[in-house]
Structures are given as C-alpha cells and as structure tokens.
Amino acid sequence: MSSNKNSYPIPDGYKEIEFQTEHHIDHIGKGFHKKDAEGNLIMAFYVKPENGNSGGVAHGGMLMSIADYSLCSAAMESREKYVATISFRSEFMSGAKIGSLLEVHTKISKHTKSLVFGGGIVISEGKNIMNFTGVVKKI
C-alpha cells in the first residue's frame, strides 16, 4: 500500500479517484477504484470517524451514498455521459468499524436505450456489510 494526501493508505491494486466531481463524496473521503477479473467496477473508501454513527460503525447514509455513487460510476459509458439514480434499494447485514476499508463491488445486469440496472455488495474485513440494487437513467 502507498499513501495518499489524506494519510489513508492506497489499498493494494487500487488507483485513487482523480476526477471527483461529487461534493458529497468529497466529504466522505478519498475514494479508490479498480476492476475485477470480469471487468466489474470495485470502489473503495475508508470509514472516517465523522462518517460513523453512535455505535462506532459506518453510518447507513454513508454506506448508501458510496454504493449509489459506485453504481452510477459503473453505469456511465464515459465521464461525459452522466446518469441519475431513479431507484435505489439496500439491505444492511453487518457493521463496518471506524477506520476500516469498505469495498463496493458493482455488477451491471442490464442496459437499455435509456436505463441501466445493477447492484452489488459492500464488503469490509471479509464481512458482507450491505447489498444493494438500483436503476439509473442515462442523461
């Protein structure tokens, strides 16, 4: 692992997200990305103390934000072709500790002329934290 400007290490095999335009994601913290063997996007974020809840784990809103952002990123055909979330559903399965790395695994299941369908899972320290599905509209 190497370091980035926020002092969180860059996870092995990941690259930093360099062109972040979503302000709410900037508040969550620096993100990272890579592709799996099948070409699916995986994004990663650390759980900063300010992103936690009173139970000492990642706040559900933070988890949903990074999952939605990751799904939209996976659905975009290019940086110039934006998408907007139409629907998003999530189920929480476990908590992710403050300071832990969250890996958001996405999978696009269907493209139509104007819509993209997909989902994924958020994993931390080998545990399934949250699964999600969504539909996004091509703009």
C-alpha contacts under 8 A as a table, 3 or more apart, distances in Angstrom:
res1	aa1	res2	aa2	distance
1	M	9	P	5.75
1	M	10	I	5.34
1	M	11	P	5.30
1	M	12	D	5.15
2	S	9	P	5.40
2	S	10	I	5.14
2	S	11	P	7.37
2	S	12	D	7.93
3	S	6	N	7.94
3	S	7	S	5.90
3	S	8	Y	6.07
3	S	9	P	4.25
3	S	10	I	5.42
4	N	7	S	5.53
4	N	8	Y	6.20
4	N	9	P	6.16
4	N	10	I	6.32
5	K	8	Y	7.72
6	N	30	K	7.16
8	Y	46	Y	7.59
10	I	14	Y	6.68
10	I	15	K	7.19
10	I	16	E	7.17
10	I	32	F	7.38
11	P	14	Y	5.61
11	P	32	F	7.83
13	G	34	K	6.94
14	Y	32	F	5.81
14	Y	33	H	5.28
14	Y	34	K	5.18
15	K	32	F	5.34
15	K	33	H	5.43
15	K	34	K	6.56
16	E	30	K	7.40
16	E	31	G	6.06
16	E	32	F	4.35
16	E	33	H	6.40
17	I	20	Q	6.38
17	I	30	K	7.25
17	I	31	G	5.52
17	I	32	F	5.16
17	I	33	H	6.44
20	Q	23	H	7.89
20	Q	25	I	7.86
20	Q	26	D	7.22
22	E	25	I	5.48
22	E	26	D	6.54
23	H	26	D	4.97
23	H	27	H	6.56
24	H	27	H	5.27
24	H	28	I	6.67
25	I	28	I	4.99
25	I	29	G	6.47
25	I	30	K	7.96
25	I	65	S	7.54
25	I	66	I	7.26
25	I	69	Y	7.93
26	D	29	G	5.25
26	D	30	K	6.62
28	I	48	K	7.49
28	I	51	N	6.70
28	I	62	M	7.21
29	G	45	F	6.90
29	G	46	Y	7.21
29	G	48	K	7.50
30	K	45	F	6.57
30	K	46	Y	7.82
31	G	43	M	6.87
31	G	44	A	5.66
31	G	45	F	4.94
31	G	46	Y	7.83
32	F	43	M	5.44
32	F	44	A	5.00
32	F	45	F	6.57
33	H	41	L	7.09
33	H	42	I	5.68
33	H	43	M	4.34
33	H	44	A	6.26
34	K	41	L	6.06
34	K	42	I	5.38
34	K	43	M	6.53
35	K	38	E	7.59
35	K	39	G	5.18
35	K	40	N	5.29
35	K	41	L	4.67
35	K	42	I	5.68
36	D	39	G	5.22
36	D	40	N	5.38
36	D	41	L	6.60
36	D	42	I	6.87
37	A	40	N	7.48
40	N	74	A	7.52
40	N	105	H	7.50
40	N	106	T	6.14
40	N	107	K	5.77
40	N	108	I	7.69
41	L	70	S	7.70
41	L	74	A	5.85
41	L	105	H	6.46
41	L	106	T	5.61
41	L	107	K	7.28
42	I	70	S	7.63
42	I	103	E	6.61
42	I	104	V	5.42
42	I	105	H	4.59
42	I	106	T	6.10
43	M	70	S	6.37
43	M	103	E	5.76
43	M	104	V	5.07
43	M	105	H	6.77
44	A	101	L	6.71
44	A	102	L	5.36
44	A	103	E	4.39
44	A	104	V	5.94
45	F	66	I	7.93
45	F	101	L	5.80
45	F	102	L	5.26
45	F	103	E	6.78
46	Y	99	G	6.00
46	Y	100	S	5.67
46	Y	101	L	4.44
46	Y	102	L	5.92
47	V	51	N	6.05
47	V	52	G	7.03
47	V	58	A	6.09
47	V	96	A	7.73
47	V	97	K	7.17
47	V	98	I	5.09
47	V	99	G	4.97
47	V	100	S	5.62
47	V	101	L	6.45
47	V	102	L	7.16
48	K	51	N	5.27
48	K	52	G	6.91
48	K	98	I	5.96
48	K	99	G	5.75
49	P	52	G	5.39
49	P	98	I	5.79
49	P	99	G	7.21
51	N	58	A	5.87
51	N	59	H	5.94
51	N	62	M	6.39
51	N	98	I	7.93
52	G	55	G	7.67
52	G	56	G	5.81
52	G	57	V	5.11
52	G	58	A	4.28
52	G	59	H	4.83
52	G	98	I	6.36
53	N	56	G	5.60
53	N	57	V	5.78
53	N	58	A	6.14
53	N	59	H	4.96
54	S	57	V	7.57
56	G	97	K	6.37
56	G	98	I	6.22
57	V	95	G	5.63
57	V	96	A	5.15
57	V	97	K	4.47
57	V	98	I	5.44
58	A	62	M	6.76
58	A	63	L	6.93
58	A	95	G	6.66
58	A	96	A	5.47
58	A	97	K	6.32
58	A	98	I	6.34
59	H	62	M	5.34
59	H	63	L	6.55
60	G	63	L	5.05
60	G	64	M	6.18
60	G	92	F	7.91
61	G	64	M	5.12
61	G	65	S	6.05
62	M	65	S	5.06
62	M	66	I	6.33
63	L	66	I	5.46
63	L	67	A	6.15
63	L	122	V	7.90
63	L	130	M	7.72
64	M	67	A	5.09
64	M	68	D	6.01
64	M	90	S	7.25
65	S	68	D	5.26
65	S	69	Y	6.05
66	I	69	Y	4.99
66	I	70	S	5.95
66	I	104	V	7.60
67	A	70	S	5.09
67	A	71	L	6.10
67	A	104	V	6.33
67	A	120	G	7.85
67	A	121	I	8.00
67	A	122	V	7.32
67	A	132	F	7.29
68	D	71	L	5.11
68	D	72	C	6.10
68	D	85	T	7.68
68	D	88	F	7.27
68	D	134	G	7.81
69	Y	72	C	5.19
69	Y	73	S	6.07
70	S	73	S	5.00
70	S	74	A	6.13
70	S	104	V	6.89
70	S	106	T	6.93
71	L	74	A	5.11
71	L	75	A	6.19
71	L	106	T	6.09
71	L	107	K	7.88
71	L	108	I	7.99
71	L	118	G	6.95
71	L	119	G	6.73
71	L	120	G	7.81
71	L	134	G	7.57
72	C	75	A	5.01
72	C	76	M	6.29
72	C	83	V	6.38
72	C	84	A	7.25
72	C	85	T	7.24
72	C	136	V	6.83
73	S	76	M	5.38
74	A	77	E	8.00
74	A	106	T	6.95
74	A	107	K	7.71
74	A	108	I	7.19
75	A	83	V	7.36
75	A	108	I	6.92
75	A	116	V	6.23
75	A	136	V	7.52
76	M	79	R	6.84
76	M	81	K	6.09
76	M	82	Y	6.13
76	M	83	V	6.37
76	M	138	K	7.76
77	E	81	K	6.17
78	S	81	K	5.32
78	S	82	Y	7.78
79	R	82	Y	6.93
81	K	138	K	7.28
81	K	139	I	6.72
82	Y	138	K	6.28
82	Y	139	I	5.44
83	V	136	V	6.08
83	V	137	K	5.30
83	V	138	K	4.47
83	V	139	I	5.21
84	A	136	V	5.35
84	A	137	K	5.25
84	A	138	K	6.73
84	A	139	I	6.99
85	T	88	F	7.12
85	T	134	G	7.43
85	T	135	V	6.21
85	T	136	V	4.31
85	T	137	K	6.32
86	I	134	G	7.49
86	I	135	V	5.52
86	I	136	V	5.17
86	I	137	K	6.44
87	S	134	G	5.29
87	S	135	V	5.23
87	S	136	V	6.99
88	F	132	F	7.21
88	F	133	T	5.89
88	F	134	G	4.28
88	F	135	V	6.66
89	R	132	F	5.50
89	R	133	T	5.39
89	R	134	G	6.21
90	S	130	M	6.70
90	S	131	N	5.63
90	S	132	F	4.22
90	S	133	T	6.60
91	E	130	M	5.52
91	E	131	N	5.48
91	E	132	F	6.49
92	F	95	G	7.99
92	F	129	I	6.06
92	F	130	M	4.39
92	F	131	N	6.77
93	M	128	N	6.47
93	M	129	I	5.05
93	M	130	M	5.39
93	M	131	N	7.78
94	S	127	K	7.40
94	S	128	N	6.66
94	S	129	I	4.61
94	S	130	M	7.05
95	G	129	I	5.95
96	A	100	S	6.58
96	A	102	L	7.61
96	A	124	S	6.19
96	A	129	I	6.63
97	K	100	S	5.50
100	S	124	S	6.75
100	S	125	E	7.32
101	L	124	S	5.89
101	L	125	E	7.33
102	L	122	V	6.42
102	L	123	I	5.76
102	L	124	S	4.89
103	E	122	V	5.54
103	E	123	I	5.18
103	E	124	S	6.31
104	V	120	G	7.06
104	V	121	I	5.90
104	V	122	V	4.45
104	V	123	I	6.51
105	H	120	G	5.30
105	H	121	I	5.36
105	H	122	V	6.26
105	H	123	I	7.81
106	T	118	G	7.27
106	T	119	G	5.72
106	T	120	G	4.34
106	T	121	I	6.82
107	K	118	G	5.60
107	K	119	G	5.56
107	K	120	G	5.77
108	I	111	H	7.77
108	I	116	V	7.25
108	I	117	F	6.00
108	I	118	G	4.15
108	I	119	G	6.56
109	S	116	V	7.83
109	S	117	F	5.65
109	S	118	G	5.05
109	S	119	G	7.73
110	K	116	V	5.82
110	K	117	F	5.09
110	K	118	G	6.88
111	H	114	S	7.77
111	H	115	L	6.01
111	H	116	V	4.59
111	H	117	F	6.47
112	T	115	L	5.14
112	T	116	V	6.30
114	S	137	K	5.76
114	S	138	K	5.15
114	S	139	I	7.80
115	L	135	V	6.81
115	L	136	V	5.70
115	L	137	K	4.57
115	L	138	K	5.82
116	V	135	V	5.70
116	V	136	V	5.27
116	V	137	K	6.41
116	V	138	K	7.40
117	F	133	T	7.76
117	F	134	G	6.04
117	F	135	V	4.65
117	F	136	V	6.63
118	G	133	T	5.72
118	G	134	G	5.62
118	G	135	V	6.54
119	G	131	N	7.57
119	G	132	F	5.25
119	G	133	T	3.85
119	G	134	G	5.88
120	G	131	N	5.78
120	G	132	F	5.42
120	G	133	T	6.48
121	I	128	N	6.99
121	I	129	I	7.45
121	I	130	M	5.73
121	I	131	N	4.22
121	I	132	F	6.16
122	V	128	N	6.16
122	V	129	I	5.44
122	V	130	M	5.15
122	V	131	N	6.21
123	I	126	G	6.24
123	I	127	K	5.47
123	I	128	N	4.66
123	I	129	I	5.40
123	I	130	M	7.31
124	S	127	K	5.31
124	S	128	N	6.70
124	S	129	I	6.64
128	N	131	N	7.68
